[in-house]
Amino acid sequence: MKINTRSITLAATLVALCCVTGLIPYVFFLPVMVAVTTLSVGMVAFVGLAFGAVSVAYSFIMPASPVAAAFIQAPYIAIFPRILAALGAFGVFKPIQKFAKPVSKPARFATASAASAVGSLLNTALVVSMFVLIMPDDPALIAYIPTMLVSGAIEFACMAVLVPPISMTLDKAVFKRNYVKKTVTPDAQSVQARTEDLRGAPAPDSATAETASDNIVSAVEQGGRQNDAVNLFGNGAEENQKEKTDRI
């Protein structure tokens, strides 16, 4: 994907949006996942880096918590996992988009949903793993890990549901990408094979043709007898009506 004015503008908008979603539980990773499903790999890494930097900045102004204290002591815990999670989600989204080539809305939704879910899972897993590896002696932080896992599970579901409609809308409105299903036309070989099959089909034998002819003749004769009966009945009715008239 080429970097153009529209992609730069969208990336800047998503970075600004990180400052807003960073204050909202369970959806703070939303701008990064939207970048994964709409922008190039360089822009994705940039939005992930910006989100990590916003997380560190909020650690200084938000109420004290074990996570905020850990981010202040080791800012890279807030930055590197977010970049890696964004790139990991991009690594899921792009191959599916390239090889499966989803064109319908349900297929596009499923692709973006899968990539967003993977990105959210990687974000939680990487951050928690770095907490355990780098700060294993912090009892308050270790005790806070179950709460982080529950929040990560809720975020997992939110990303899988919220990101696809946003990314599909941006694809259509910003980048003018219309995912229209192409009509598959038969190639020359399939047409030739079908023609040969039709030419090689066996013709009906004489006995079958004679039986069909006899059936047609019988149907015509039966129809003629029915017409004769109708005419006879009609003539009889007319004669009876005439006799009644003469008597009067």
Secondary structure, DSSP 8 states (H G I E B T S, - for coil): ----HHHHHHHHHHHHHHHHHTTSTT-TTHHHHHHHTTS-HHHHHHHHHHHHHHHHHHHHHS---HHHHHHHH-THHHHHHHHHHHHHHHHHHHHIIIII---SHHHHHHHHHHHHHHHHHHHHHHHHHHHHHH-TT-HHHHHHHHHHHHHHHHHHHHHHHHHHHHHHHHHHHTS------------HHHHHHHHHHHHTS----HHHHHHHHHHHHHHHHHHHHHHHHHHHHHHHHHHHHHHHHHH-
